[in-house]
């Protein structure tokens, strides 16, 4: 199988499984929003919007729309920096923090399923190949 086709299939299957798990667990967000929430979690519950845009490699307007949805659904709050009025942050709410173990467990479960037939050193090599591909494009 061509590796680009395989990458597309993997992406679709990850999104489908994520969506199913989020729905099963009554988490009111879709699979696209999970990446924003997980990045905020990985940054101790607070991140500059500009940094989210950079890490997600999406247009600012797309990220802003996703943040607005997450804010409307009670997962994030958006606020302006007190030091620099041009800078905006998002922070997790009590609702998002309460769901953090479940959301991270869902992500971990999918990751474990993807890598279950790989030895630890194979996982490290795969990760290094994927990082190189990301840097190549």
TIRO-2110 file (N, C-alpha, C; in Angstrom, 1 decimal):
// TIRO-2110
0.9, -1.2, 0.0, N, 1, A
0.0, 0.0, 0.0, CA, 1, A
0.9, 1.2, 0.0, C, 1, A
0.5, 2.2, -0.8, N, 2, A
1.2, 3.5, -0.8, CA, 2, A
1.2, 4.2, 0.5, C, 2, A
2.3, 4.7, 1.0, N, 3, A
2.3, 5.3, 2.4, CA, 3, A
1.4, 6.5, 2.5, C, 3, A
1.2, 7.3, 1.4, N, 4, A
0.2, 8.4, 1.5, CA, 4, A
-1.2, 7.9, 1.7, C, 4, A
-1.6, 6.8, 1.0, N, 5, A
-2.9, 6.2, 1.2, CA, 5, A
-3.0, 5.7, 2.6, C, 5, A
-2.0, 5.1, 3.1, N, 6, A
-2.0, 4.5, 4.5, CA, 6, A
-2.1, 5.7, 5.5, C, 6, A
-1.4, 6.8, 5.3, N, 7, A
-1.5, 7.9, 6.2, CA, 7, A
-3.0, 8.5, 6.2, C, 7, A
-3.6, 8.5, 5.0, N, 8, A
-4.9, 9.0, 4.9, CA, 8, A
-5.9, 8.1, 5.6, C, 8, A
-5.7, 6.8, 5.5, N, 9, A
-6.6, 5.8, 6.1, CA, 9, A
-6.4, 5.9, 7.6, C, 9, A
-5.2, 6.0, 8.1, N, 10, A
-4.9, 6.1, 9.5, CA, 10, A
-5.6, 7.4, 10.1, C, 10, A
-5.5, 8.5, 9.4, N, 11, A
-6.1, 9.7, 9.9, CA, 11, A
-7.6, 9.6, 10.0, C, 11, A
-8.2, 9.0, 9.0, N, 12, A
-9.7, 8.8, 9.0, CA, 12, A
-10.1, 7.9, 10.1, C, 12, A
-9.3, 6.8, 10.3, N, 13, A
-9.7, 5.8, 11.4, CA, 13, A
-9.5, 6.5, 12.8, C, 13, A
-8.5, 7.2, 12.9, N, 14, A
-8.3, 7.9, 14.2, CA, 14, A
-9.4, 8.9, 14.5, C, 14, A
-9.8, 9.7, 13.5, N, 15, A
-10.9, 10.6, 13.7, CA, 15, A
-12.2, 9.9, 14.0, C, 15, A
-12.5, 8.8, 13.3, N, 16, A
-13.7, 8.1, 13.5, CA, 16, A
-13.7, 7.5, 14.9, C, 16, A
-12.6, 6.9, 15.3, N, 17, A
-12.6, 6.3, 16.7, CA, 17, A
-12.7, 7.4, 17.7, C, 17, A
-12.0, 8.5, 17.5, N, 18, A
-12.1, 9.6, 18.5, CA, 18, A
-13.5, 10.1, 18.6, C, 18, A
-14.2, 10.3, 17.5, N, 19, A
-15.5, 10.8, 17.5, CA, 19, A
-16.5, 9.8, 18.2, C, 19, A
-16.3, 8.5, 17.9, N, 20, A
-17.1, 7.5, 18.6, CA, 20, A
-16.9, 7.5, 20.1, C, 20, A
-15.6, 7.6, 20.6, N, 21, A
-15.3, 7.6, 22.0, CA, 21, A
-15.8, 8.9, 22.7, C, 21, A
-15.7, 10.0, 22.0, N, 22, A
-16.2, 11.3, 22.6, CA, 22, A
-17.7, 11.2, 22.8, C, 22, A
-18.4, 10.7, 21.8, N, 23, A
-19.8, 10.5, 21.8, CA, 23, A
-20.2, 9.5, 22.9, C, 23, A
-19.6, 8.4, 23.0, N, 24, A
-19.8, 7.3, 24.0, CA, 24, A
-19.7, 7.9, 25.4, C, 24, A
-18.8, 8.7, 25.6, N, 25, A
-18.5, 9.2, 26.9, CA, 25, A
-19.2, 10.6, 27.2, C, 25, A
-20.1, 11.0, 26.3, N, 26, A
-20.8, 12.2, 26.5, CA, 26, A
-20.0, 13.5, 26.6, C, 26, A
-18.9, 13.5, 25.9, N, 27, A
-18.0, 14.7, 25.8, CA, 27, A
-18.5, 15.5, 24.7, C, 27, A
-19.0, 16.7, 24.9, N, 28, A
-19.6, 17.5, 23.9, CA, 28, A
-18.7, 18.3, 23.0, C, 28, A
-17.7, 17.6, 22.4, N, 29, A
-16.8, 18.2, 21.4, CA, 29, A
-16.6, 17.2, 20.3, C, 29, A
-16.1, 17.7, 19.2, N, 30, A
-15.8, 16.8, 18.1, CA, 30, A
-14.3, 16.5, 18.0, C, 30, A
-14.0, 15.6, 17.2, N, 31, A
-12.6, 15.1, 17.1, CA, 31, A
-11.6, 16.3, 16.7, C, 31, A
-12.1, 17.2, 16.0, N, 32, A
-11.2, 18.4, 15.6, CA, 32, A
-10.8, 19.2, 16.8, C, 32, A
-11.8, 19.3, 17.8, N, 33, A
-11.6, 20.1, 19.0, CA, 33, A
-10.6, 19.5, 20.0, C, 33, A
-10.5, 18.2, 19.9, N, 34, A
-9.7, 17.4, 20.9, CA, 34, A
-8.3, 17.9, 20.8, C, 34, A
-7.8, 18.2, 19.7, N, 35, A
-6.4, 18.6, 19.5, CA, 35, A
-6.1, 19.9, 20.2, C, 35, A
-7.0, 20.8, 20.1, N, 36, A
-6.9, 22.1, 20.8, CA, 36, A
-6.9, 21.9, 22.3, C, 36, A
-7.8, 21.1, 22.8, N, 37, A
-7.9, 20.8, 24.3, CA, 37, A
-6.6, 20.1, 24.7, C, 37, A
-6.2, 19.1, 24.0, N, 38, A
-5.0, 18.4, 24.4, CA, 38, A
-3.7, 19.3, 24.4, C, 38, A
-3.6, 20.2, 23.5, N, 39, A
-2.5, 21.1, 23.5, CA, 39, A
-2.6, 22.1, 24.7, C, 39, A
-3.8, 22.5, 25.1, N, 40, A
-3.9, 23.4, 26.3, CA, 40, A
-3.5, 22.6, 27.5, C, 40, A
-4.0, 21.3, 27.6, N, 41, A
-3.6, 20.4, 28.7, CA, 41, A
-2.1, 20.3, 28.8, C, 41, A
-1.5, 20.1, 27.7, N, 42, A
0.0, 19.9, 27.7, CA, 42, A
0.8, 21.1, 28.1, C, 42, A
0.1, 22.3, 28.0, N, 43, A
0.7, 23.5, 28.4, CA, 43, A
0.2, 24.0, 29.8, C, 43, A
-0.1, 23.1, 30.7, N, 44, A
-0.5, 23.4, 32.0, CA, 44, A
-1.9, 24.1, 32.1, C, 44, A
-2.7, 23.9, 31.1, N, 45, A
-4.0, 24.5, 31.1, CA, 45, A
-4.2, 25.9, 30.6, C, 45, A
-3.1, 26.4, 30.0, N, 46, A
-3.1, 27.8, 29.5, CA, 46, A
-2.1, 27.9, 28.3, C, 46, A
-2.6, 28.5, 27.2, N, 47, A
-1.7, 28.7, 26.1, CA, 47, A
-2.1, 30.0, 25.3, C, 47, A
-1.1, 30.6, 24.7, N, 48, A
-1.4, 31.8, 23.9, CA, 48, A
-2.0, 31.2, 22.5, C, 48, A
-3.0, 31.9, 22.1, N, 49, A
-3.7, 31.5, 20.8, CA, 49, A
-2.7, 31.5, 19.7, C, 49, A
-1.8, 32.4, 19.6, N, 50, A
-0.8, 32.4, 18.5, CA, 50, A
0.0, 31.1, 18.5, C, 50, A
0.3, 30.6, 19.7, N, 51, A
1.0, 29.3, 19.8, CA, 51, A
0.2, 28.1, 19.4, C, 51, A
-1.1, 28.1, 19.7, N, 52, A
-2.0, 27.1, 19.2, CA, 52, A
-2.0, 27.1, 17.6, C, 52, A
-2.1, 28.3, 17.0, N, 53, A
-2.1, 28.4, 15.6, CA, 53, A
-0.9, 27.8, 15.0, C, 53, A
0.3, 28.1, 15.6, N, 54, A
1.6, 27.6, 15.2, CA, 54, A
1.7, 26.1, 15.3, C, 54, A
1.3, 25.6, 16.4, N, 55, A
1.4, 24.1, 16.6, CA, 55, A
0.4, 23.3, 15.8, C, 55, A
-0.8, 23.8, 15.6, N, 56, A
-1.8, 23.1, 14.8, CA, 56, A
-1.6, 23.3, 13.3, C, 56, A
-0.9, 24.3, 12.9, N, 57, A
-0.6, 24.6, 11.5, CA, 57, A
-2.0, 24.8, 10.8, C, 57, A
-2.8, 25.6, 11.4, N, 58, A
-4.1, 25.9, 10.8, CA, 58, A
-4.2, 27.4, 10.8, C, 58, A
-5.2, 27.9, 9.9, N, 59, A
-5.4, 29.3, 9.8, CA, 59, A
-5.9, 29.9, 11.2, C, 59, A
-5.5, 31.1, 11.5, N, 60, A
-5.9, 31.7, 12.7, CA, 60, A
-7.5, 31.7, 12.8, C, 60, A
-8.1, 32.0, 11.7, N, 61, A
-9.6, 32.1, 11.7, CA, 61, A
-10.2, 30.7, 12.1, C, 61, A
-9.6, 29.7, 11.6, N, 62, A
-10.1, 28.3, 11.9, CA, 62, A
-9.9, 28.0, 13.4, C, 62, A
-8.7, 28.3, 13.9, N, 63, A
-8.5, 28.0, 15.3, CA, 63, A
-9.4, 28.9, 16.2, C, 63, A
-9.6, 30.2, 15.8, N, 64, A
-10.5, 31.1, 16.6, CA, 64, A
-11.9, 30.5, 16.6, C, 64, A
-12.4, 30.0, 15.5, N, 65, A
-13.7, 29.4, 15.4, CA, 65, A
-13.8, 28.2, 16.3, C, 65, A
-12.8, 27.4, 16.3, N, 66, A
-12.8, 26.2, 17.2, CA, 66, A
-12.8, 26.6, 18.7, C, 66, A
-12.0, 27.6, 19.0, N, 67, A
-11.9, 28.1, 20.4, CA, 67, A
-13.2, 28.7, 20.8, C, 67, A
-13.9, 29.4, 19.9, N, 68, A
-15.2, 30.0, 20.2, CA, 68, A
-16.2, 28.9, 20.5, C, 68, A
-16.2, 27.8, 19.8, N, 69, A
-17.1, 26.7, 20.0, CA, 69, A
-16.8, 26.0, 21.4, C, 69, A
-15.5, 25.8, 21.7, N, 70, A
-15.1, 25.3, 23.0, CA, 70, A
-15.4, 26.2, 24.1, C, 70, A
-15.3, 27.5, 23.9, N, 71, A
-15.7, 28.5, 24.9, CA, 71, A
-17.2, 28.4, 25.1, C, 71, A
-18.0, 28.4, 24.1, N, 72, A
-19.4, 28.3, 24.1, CA, 72, A
-19.9, 27.0, 24.9, C, 72, A
-19.2, 25.9, 24.7, N, 73, A
-19.5, 24.7, 25.3, CA, 73, A
-18.9, 24.5, 26.7, C, 73, A
-18.2, 25.6, 27.2, N, 74, A
-17.7, 25.5, 28.6, CA, 74, A
-16.4, 24.9, 28.8, C, 74, A
-15.6, 24.6, 27.8, N, 75, A
-14.3, 23.9, 27.9, CA, 75, A
-13.2, 24.9, 28.1, C, 75, A
-13.3, 26.1, 27.5, N, 76, A
-12.2, 27.0, 27.5, CA, 76, A
-12.7, 28.4, 27.8, C, 76, A
-11.8, 29.3, 28.3, N, 77, A
-12.1, 30.7, 28.4, CA, 77, A
-11.0, 31.4, 27.7, C, 77, A
-11.4, 32.4, 27.0, N, 78, A
-10.4, 33.2, 26.2, CA, 78, A
-10.3, 34.6, 26.8, C, 78, A
-9.1, 35.1, 27.0, N, 79, A
-8.9, 36.4, 27.6, CA, 79, A
-7.7, 37.1, 27.0, C, 79, A
-7.7, 38.4, 27.2, N, 80, A
-6.6, 39.2, 26.7, CA, 80, A
-5.5, 39.4, 27.8, C, 80, A
-4.3, 39.4, 27.3, N, 81, A
-3.2, 39.6, 28.3, CA, 81, A
-3.3, 41.0, 28.9, C, 81, A
-2.9, 41.0, 30.2, N, 82, A
-2.9, 42.3, 30.9, CA, 82, A
-1.7, 43.1, 30.6, C, 82, A
-0.6, 42.4, 30.1, N, 83, A
0.6, 43.1, 29.8, CA, 83, A
0.7, 43.6, 28.3, C, 83, A
0.1, 42.8, 27.4, N, 84, A
0.1, 43.2, 26.0, CA, 84, A
-1.3, 43.0, 25.4, C, 84, A
-2.0, 44.0, 25.1, N, 85, A
-3.4, 43.9, 24.6, CA, 85, A
-3.5, 43.2, 23.3, C, 85, A
-2.4, 43.0, 22.6, N, 86, A
-2.5, 42.3, 21.3, CA, 86, A
-2.5, 40.7, 21.5, C, 86, A
-2.2, 40.3, 22.7, N, 87, A
-2.0, 38.9, 23.0, CA, 87, A
-3.2, 38.3, 23.7, C, 87, A
-3.7, 37.2, 23.2, N, 88, A
-4.8, 36.5, 23.8, CA, 88, A
-4.4, 35.1, 24.2, C, 88, A
-5.0, 34.6, 25.3, N, 89, A
-4.8, 33.3, 25.8, CA, 89, A
-6.1, 32.5, 25.9, C, 89, A
-6.0, 31.2, 25.9, N, 90, A
-7.1, 30.4, 26.3, CA, 90, A
-6.6, 29.5, 27.5, C, 90, A
-7.6, 29.2, 28.3, N, 91, A
-7.4, 28.5, 29.5, CA, 91, A
-8.5, 27.5, 29.7, C, 91, A
-8.2, 26.3, 30.3, N, 92, A
-9.2, 25.3, 30.5, CA, 92, A
-10.1, 25.8, 31.7, C, 92, A
-11.3, 25.3, 31.6, N, 93, A
-12.3, 25.6, 32.7, CA, 93, A
-12.3, 24.4, 33.6, C, 93, A
-13.1, 24.6, 34.7, N, 94, A
-13.3, 23.5, 35.6, CA, 94, A
-13.9, 22.3, 34.9, C, 94, A
-14.8, 22.5, 34.0, N, 95, A
-15.4, 21.4, 33.2, CA, 95, A
-14.3, 20.7, 32.4, C, 95, A
-13.5, 21.4, 31.7, N, 96, A
-12.4, 20.7, 31.0, CA, 96, A
-11.4, 20.0, 31.9, C, 96, A
-11.1, 20.6, 33.0, N, 97, A
-10.2, 20.0, 33.9, CA, 97, A
-10.7, 18.7, 34.5, C, 97, A
-12.0, 18.7, 34.8, N, 98, A
-12.7, 17.5, 35.3, CA, 98, A
-12.7, 16.4, 34.3, C, 98, A
-12.7, 16.7, 33.0, N, 99, A
-12.8, 15.7, 31.9, CA, 99, A
-11.4, 15.4, 31.4, C, 99, A
-10.4, 16.1, 31.9, N, 100, A
-9.0, 15.8, 31.5, CA, 100, A
-8.5, 14.4, 31.5, C, 100, A
-8.7, 13.7, 32.7, N, 101, A
-8.3, 12.3, 32.7, CA, 101, A
-9.0, 11.4, 31.6, C, 101, A
-10.2, 11.6, 31.4, N, 102, A
-11.0, 10.8, 30.5, CA, 102, A
-10.5, 11.2, 29.0, C, 102, A
-10.4, 12.4, 28.7, N, 103, A
-9.9, 12.8, 27.4, CA, 103, A
-8.5, 12.3, 27.1, C, 103, A
-7.6, 12.5, 28.0, N, 104, A
-6.3, 12.0, 27.8, CA, 104, A
-6.2, 10.5, 27.7, C, 104, A
-7.1, 9.8, 28.5, N, 105, A
-7.2, 8.3, 28.4, CA, 105, A
-7.7, 7.9, 27.0, C, 105, A
-8.7, 8.6, 26.5, N, 106, A
-9.2, 8.3, 25.1, CA, 106, A
-8.0, 8.4, 24.1, C, 106, A
-7.3, 9.5, 24.2, N, 107, A
-6.2, 9.7, 23.3, CA, 107, A
-5.1, 8.6, 23.4, C, 107, A
-4.8, 8.3, 24.7, N, 108, A
-3.8, 7.3, 25.0, CA, 108, A
-4.2, 5.9, 24.5, C, 108, A
-5.5, 5.6, 24.6, N, 109, A
-6.0, 4.3, 24.2, CA, 109, A
-5.9, 4.2, 22.7, C, 109, A
-6.2, 5.2, 21.9, N, 110, A
-6.1, 5.2, 20.5, CA, 110, A
-4.6, 5.0, 20.1, C, 110, A
-3.7, 5.8, 20.7, N, 111, A
-2.3, 5.7, 20.5, CA, 111, A
-1.8, 4.3, 20.7, C, 111, A
-2.2, 3.7, 21.9, N, 112, A
-1.8, 2.3, 22.2, CA, 112, A
-2.3, 1.3, 21.2, C, 112, A
-3.5, 1.5, 20.7, N, 113, A
-4.1, 0.6, 19.7, CA, 113, A
-3.3, 0.7, 18.4, C, 113, A
-2.9, 1.9, 18.0, N, 114, A
-2.1, 2.1, 16.8, CA, 114, A
-0.7, 1.4, 16.9, C, 114, A
-0.2, 1.5, 18.1, N, 115, A
1.2, 1.0, 18.2, CA, 115, A
1.3, -0.4, 18.9, C, 115, A
0.2, -1.1, 19.1, N, 116, A
0.2, -2.3, 19.9, CA, 116, A
1.2, -3.4, 19.3, C, 116, A
1.4, -3.4, 18.0, N, 117, A
2.2, -4.5, 17.4, CA, 117, A
3.7, -4.1, 17.2, C, 117, A
4.0, -2.9, 17.7, N, 118, A
5.4, -2.3, 17.6, CA, 118, A
6.2, -2.5, 18.9, C, 118, A
7.4, -2.9, 18.7, N, 119, A
8.3, -2.9, 19.9, CA, 119, A
8.6, -1.5, 20.2, C, 119, A
9.1, -1.3, 21.4, N, 120, A
9.4, 0.1, 21.9, CA, 120, A
10.4, 0.8, 20.9, C, 120, A
11.5, 0.0, 20.5, N, 121, A
12.5, 0.7, 19.7, CA, 121, A
11.9, 1.0, 18.3, C, 121, A
10.9, 0.1, 17.8, N, 122, A
10.2, 0.4, 16.6, CA, 122, A
9.4, 1.7, 16.7, C, 122, A
8.8, 1.9, 17.8, N, 123, A
8.0, 3.1, 18.1, CA, 123, A
8.8, 4.3, 18.0, C, 123, A
10.0, 4.2, 18.6, N, 124, A
10.9, 5.4, 18.6, CA, 124, A
11.4, 5.7, 17.1, C, 124, A
11.7, 4.6, 16.4, N, 125, A
12.1, 4.8, 15.0, CA, 125, A
11.0, 5.4, 14.2, C, 125, A
9.8, 4.9, 14.4, N, 126, A
8.6, 5.4, 13.6, CA, 126, A
8.4, 6.9, 14.0, C, 126, A
8.5, 7.2, 15.2, N, 127, A
8.3, 8.6, 15.6, CA, 127, A
9.4, 9.5, 15.0, C, 127, A
10.6, 9.0, 14.9, N, 128, A
11.7, 9.8, 14.3, CA, 128, A
11.4, 9.9, 12.8, C, 128, A
10.9, 8.9, 12.1, N, 129, A
10.6, 9.0, 10.7, CA, 129, A
9.4, 10.0, 10.5, C, 129, A
8.4, 9.9, 11.3, N, 130, A
7.3, 10.9, 11.2, CA, 130, A
7.7, 12.3, 11.4, C, 130, A
8.6, 12.5, 12.4, N, 131, A
9.1, 13.9, 12.6, CA, 131, A
9.9, 14.4, 11.4, C, 131, A
10.7, 13.5, 10.8, N, 132, A
11.5, 13.9, 9.6, CA, 132, A
10.5, 14.2, 8.5, C, 132, A
9.4, 13.4, 8.3, N, 133, A
8.5, 13.7, 7.2, CA, 133, A
7.8, 15.1, 7.5, C, 133, A
7.5, 15.4, 8.7, N, 134, A
6.8, 16.7, 9.0, CA, 134, A
7.8, 17.8, 8.7, C, 134, A
9.1, 17.6, 9.0, N, 135, A
10.1, 18.6, 8.7, CA, 135, A
10.4, 18.7, 7.2, C, 135, A
10.2, 17.7, 6.5, N, 136, A
10.5, 17.7, 5.0, CA, 136, A
9.4, 18.5, 4.2, C, 136, A
8.2, 18.6, 4.8, N, 137, A
7.1, 19.1, 4.0, CA, 137, A
6.8, 20.5, 4.3, C, 137, A
END
